[in-house]
Amino acid sequence: MPYDETLFAGTAAWYAQYRPPYPDELIDDIVAHFALDGTGALLDLGCGPGTVTLPLAPYFSRVVAADPDASMVEALREAAAGDGRIEAMVMHAEDVSPALGSFRLVTCGSSFHWMQYEVALARMREVLAPGGGVALLGGLHAWWEGDLDWQRAVTRVIKRYLGAERRTGKTSVAKATFDRFEVILPRHGWKVELERGYDQRIEWTADSIVGYLWSTSFANRGLFGERVDEFESELRAELAALGETFVEMGSFGVVCARP
């Protein structure tokens, strides 16, 4: 399925500020698994505003970060200003070619599920240096199936405005499930070497919940049109009735593999 250019339109600033970072332990495990030592090159696909690019950049001599959304790329360029190692470009993962160079590691942070798996993995294979590999990272669930009172409240208000099915941009609804990375990779000839999950306590406020929603494909500001202020007011009122802070155990994960 072709990438929907509207999925994250207008979300870059919210994404950079309100998406929880990957746990330090997860980043450390990638560094240790691939014995990263400040040499070689990193290719980060679906880089967004640099959620994976920035914490991993110090472990490479060259970094190429690519995303199909120009505003995401611009946000990364601003965040990485002054770091001569990092080159950010507008590009689809399916368009990667050896012209970009040879890479010790290819990463995708909460982005692989948007790609055409077979094509993207073939392109990654073409640009990997001998002995190189991939790290696919996953982040928070979107509260849609959450069982906490505040998560239910968030979902309930979204449904009043956008309908019962979770959206992915303006033109489609989300898949019920995605195949797990550790299932997809072997199917395409990759050997999974590390699979690990990480739980992390995350404390939210009404401000950060709203900011997080504005960063998503299923509840960003553009989806609400002229009713966006009405939606925000109603959501804040529902949350205020439940408290001032809202806690969850965030679930993150990484799968590392080589061809």
KEDO-904868 format. One line per 3 residues: number of its first residue (from 1); their letters; for each residue x, y, z of C-alpha. Coordinates in nm, 2 decimals. Each point is the difference from the previous one (the first is absolute). Layout:
<sites>
NUM) a) X Y Z ~ ...
</sites>
This chain:
<sites>
1) mpy) 0.00 0.00 0.00 ~ 0.15 0.34 -0.09 ~ 0.09 0.23 0.29
4) det) -0.27 0.25 0.09 ~ 0.18 0.34 0.00 ~ -0.27 0.14 0.23
7) lfa) 0.06 -0.25 0.29 ~ 0.22 0.23 0.20 ~ -0.06 0.33 -0.16
10) gta) 0.04 0.28 0.25 ~ 0.12 -0.23 0.28 ~ 0.38 0.05 0.01
13) awy) 0.02 0.25 0.28 ~ -0.24 -0.19 0.22 ~ 0.18 -0.32 -0.08
16) aqy) 0.34 0.14 0.10 ~ -0.14 0.14 0.33 ~ -0.25 -0.25 0.12
19) rpp) 0.10 -0.35 -0.12 ~ 0.17 -0.18 0.29 ~ 0.36 -0.09 -0.08
22) ypd) 0.12 -0.35 -0.03 ~ 0.14 -0.14 0.33 ~ 0.38 0.05 0.04
25) eli) 0.03 -0.37 0.06 ~ -0.15 -0.08 -0.34 ~ 0.26 0.23 -0.17
28) ddi) 0.28 -0.15 0.21 ~ -0.11 -0.35 -0.11 ~ 0.02 0.10 -0.37
31) vah) 0.35 0.15 0.05 ~ 0.12 -0.31 0.18 ~ -0.16 -0.25 -0.24
34) fal) 0.16 0.15 -0.31 ~ 0.33 0.10 0.19 ~ -0.05 0.36 -0.11
37) dgt) 0.32 0.20 0.06 ~ -0.03 0.34 -0.18 ~ 0.10 -0.14 -0.35
40) gal) -0.21 -0.09 -0.30 ~ -0.33 0.14 -0.11 ~ -0.36 -0.01 0.12
43) ldl) -0.31 0.02 -0.22 ~ -0.32 0.09 0.19 ~ -0.31 -0.05 -0.21
46) gcg) -0.33 0.17 0.09 ~ 0.22 0.21 0.23 ~ -0.27 0.25 0.10
49) pgt) 0.15 0.29 0.20 ~ 0.29 -0.22 0.11 ~ -0.13 -0.22 0.27
52) vtl) 0.25 -0.27 -0.09 ~ 0.24 0.20 -0.21 ~ 0.11 0.23 0.28
55) pla) 0.08 -0.25 0.28 ~ 0.18 -0.23 -0.24 ~ 0.20 0.26 -0.19
58) pyf) 0.29 0.02 0.25 ~ 0.08 -0.37 -0.08 ~ 0.07 0.06 -0.37
61) srv) 0.22 0.21 -0.22 ~ -0.28 0.06 -0.25 ~ -0.37 0.01 0.03
64) vaa) -0.27 0.01 -0.28 ~ -0.35 0.06 0.12 ~ -0.30 -0.02 -0.24
67) dpd) -0.37 0.06 0.03 ~ -0.28 0.05 -0.26 ~ -0.13 0.30 0.20
70) asm) 0.19 0.32 -0.08 ~ -0.10 0.17 0.33 ~ 0.14 -0.30 0.20
73) vea) 0.33 0.03 -0.19 ~ 0.01 0.38 0.07 ~ -0.06 -0.06 0.37
76) lre) 0.29 -0.24 0.01 ~ 0.22 0.24 -0.19 ~ -0.07 0.26 0.26
79) aaa) 0.06 -0.24 0.29 ~ 0.32 -0.12 -0.15 ~ 0.14 0.34 -0.10
82) gdg) 0.37 0.01 0.05 ~ 0.04 -0.38 -0.01 ~ 0.19 -0.05 -0.33
85) rie) -0.05 -0.38 0.02 ~ -0.37 0.02 -0.07 ~ -0.15 0.04 -0.35
88) amv) -0.38 0.01 0.00 ~ -0.20 -0.05 -0.32 ~ -0.35 -0.04 -0.13
91) mha) -0.02 -0.36 -0.13 ~ -0.22 -0.31 0.02 ~ 0.16 -0.31 0.14
94) edv) -0.10 -0.18 -0.32 ~ 0.22 0.24 -0.20 ~ 0.32 -0.07 0.18
97) spa) 0.29 -0.10 -0.22 ~ 0.38 -0.07 0.02 ~ 0.05 0.35 -0.12
100) lgs) -0.05 0.11 0.36 ~ 0.31 -0.20 0.10 ~ 0.06 -0.30 0.22
103) frl) -0.14 -0.03 0.35 ~ 0.10 -0.19 0.31 ~ -0.36 0.03 0.14
106) vtc) -0.34 0.08 -0.13 ~ -0.27 0.11 0.25 ~ -0.37 0.06 -0.01
109) gss) -0.16 0.15 0.31 ~ -0.38 -0.04 0.01 ~ 0.00 0.03 -0.38
112) fhw) 0.05 -0.35 -0.15 ~ -0.37 -0.08 0.01 ~ -0.06 0.29 -0.24
115) mqy) 0.23 -0.15 -0.26 ~ -0.04 -0.26 -0.27 ~ 0.18 -0.27 0.19
118) eva) 0.13 -0.21 -0.29 ~ 0.13 0.30 -0.20 ~ 0.15 0.19 0.30
121) lar) 0.18 -0.31 0.13 ~ 0.15 -0.07 -0.34 ~ 0.12 0.36 -0.02
124) mre) 0.16 -0.03 0.35 ~ 0.18 -0.32 -0.11 ~ 0.15 0.18 -0.29
127) vla) 0.16 0.28 0.21 ~ 0.12 -0.20 0.29 ~ 0.38 -0.04 0.05
130) pgg) 0.13 -0.35 0.06 ~ -0.10 -0.11 0.34 ~ -0.25 0.28 0.03
133) gva) -0.36 -0.03 0.13 ~ -0.33 0.17 0.08 ~ -0.17 0.11 0.32
136) llg) -0.38 0.04 -0.01 ~ -0.14 0.20 0.29 ~ -0.35 0.02 0.13
139) glh) -0.16 0.24 0.24 ~ -0.32 0.07 0.19 ~ -0.34 -0.14 -0.08
142) aww) -0.24 0.28 -0.09 ~ -0.24 -0.04 0.30 ~ -0.27 -0.12 -0.23
145) egd) -0.02 -0.34 0.18 ~ 0.11 0.14 0.33 ~ -0.17 -0.11 0.32
148) ldw) 0.08 0.29 0.23 ~ -0.28 0.25 0.07 ~ 0.19 0.29 -0.17
151) qra) 0.08 -0.21 -0.30 ~ -0.36 -0.09 -0.04 ~ -0.10 0.37 0.03
154) vtr) 0.25 0.10 -0.28 ~ -0.13 -0.27 -0.23 ~ -0.36 0.08 0.08
157) vik) 0.03 0.37 -0.09 ~ 0.20 -0.07 -0.32 ~ -0.28 -0.24 -0.11
160) ryl) -0.26 0.27 0.05 ~ 0.18 0.21 -0.26 ~ 0.17 -0.24 -0.24
163) gae) -0.21 -0.31 0.02 ~ 0.02 -0.34 0.16 ~ 0.30 -0.13 -0.20
166) rrt) 0.35 0.12 0.06 ~ 0.12 0.21 -0.29 ~ 0.33 0.01 -0.19
169) gkt) -0.01 0.34 -0.16 ~ -0.29 0.14 -0.18 ~ -0.07 -0.28 -0.24
172) sva) 0.01 -0.34 0.18 ~ -0.04 -0.19 0.32 ~ 0.27 -0.19 0.19
175) kat) 0.06 -0.36 -0.04 ~ -0.12 -0.22 0.29 ~ 0.34 -0.15 0.04
178) fdr) 0.35 0.03 -0.14 ~ 0.24 -0.30 -0.04 ~ 0.27 0.01 0.26
181) fev) 0.35 0.09 -0.12 ~ 0.14 -0.34 0.11 ~ -0.25 -0.16 -0.23
184) ilp) 0.05 0.23 -0.30 ~ 0.38 -0.02 0.00 ~ 0.05 -0.37 -0.03
187) rhg) -0.27 -0.02 -0.26 ~ 0.22 0.22 -0.22 ~ 0.33 -0.18 0.07
190) wkv) 0.13 0.18 0.30 ~ 0.14 -0.16 0.32 ~ -0.14 0.15 0.32
193) ele) 0.28 0.03 0.25 ~ -0.15 0.22 0.28 ~ -0.36 0.05 0.10
196) rgy) -0.07 0.19 0.32 ~ -0.28 0.21 0.16 ~ 0.04 0.28 0.25
199) dqr) -0.27 0.14 0.24 ~ 0.03 0.35 0.11 ~ -0.22 0.21 0.23
202) iew) -0.13 0.30 -0.18 ~ -0.19 0.29 0.17 ~ -0.23 0.21 -0.21
205) tad) -0.18 0.33 0.05 ~ -0.30 0.13 -0.20 ~ 0.25 0.22 -0.19
208) siv) 0.23 -0.29 -0.10 ~ -0.30 -0.23 -0.08 ~ -0.13 0.26 -0.24
211) gyl) 0.35 0.06 -0.14 ~ 0.05 -0.37 -0.06 ~ -0.34 -0.03 -0.18
214) wst) 0.10 0.29 -0.23 ~ 0.31 -0.21 -0.10 ~ -0.19 -0.30 -0.11
217) sfa) -0.15 -0.13 -0.33 ~ -0.33 -0.08 0.18 ~ -0.08 0.32 0.19
220) nrg) 0.21 0.29 -0.13 ~ -0.15 0.35 -0.02 ~ -0.07 -0.02 -0.38
223) lfg) -0.24 -0.29 0.05 ~ -0.24 0.21 0.21 ~ -0.03 0.29 -0.24
226) erv) -0.20 0.29 0.13 ~ -0.09 -0.20 0.32 ~ 0.35 -0.03 0.12
229) def) -0.04 0.25 0.28 ~ -0.33 -0.15 0.11 ~ 0.16 -0.35 0.01
232) ese) 0.29 0.13 0.21 ~ -0.23 0.18 0.25 ~ -0.21 -0.31 0.04
235) lra) 0.30 -0.23 0.04 ~ 0.16 0.23 0.26 ~ -0.33 0.01 0.20
238) ela) -0.02 -0.38 0.00 ~ 0.36 -0.03 0.12 ~ -0.04 0.27 0.27
241) alg) -0.28 -0.21 0.15 ~ 0.24 -0.28 0.04 ~ 0.30 0.18 0.14
244) etf) 0.31 0.21 -0.08 ~ 0.25 -0.27 -0.09 ~ -0.04 -0.33 -0.18
247) vem) 0.24 -0.29 0.03 ~ 0.05 -0.30 -0.22 ~ 0.27 -0.26 -0.05
250) gsf) 0.12 0.06 -0.35 ~ 0.11 -0.30 -0.21 ~ 0.30 0.04 -0.24
253) gvv) 0.19 -0.26 -0.19 ~ 0.28 -0.08 -0.24 ~ 0.08 -0.28 -0.25
256) car) 0.35 -0.02 -0.14 ~ 0.08 -0.22 -0.30 ~ 0.25 -0.07 -0.28
259) p) -0.06 -0.13 -0.35
</sites>
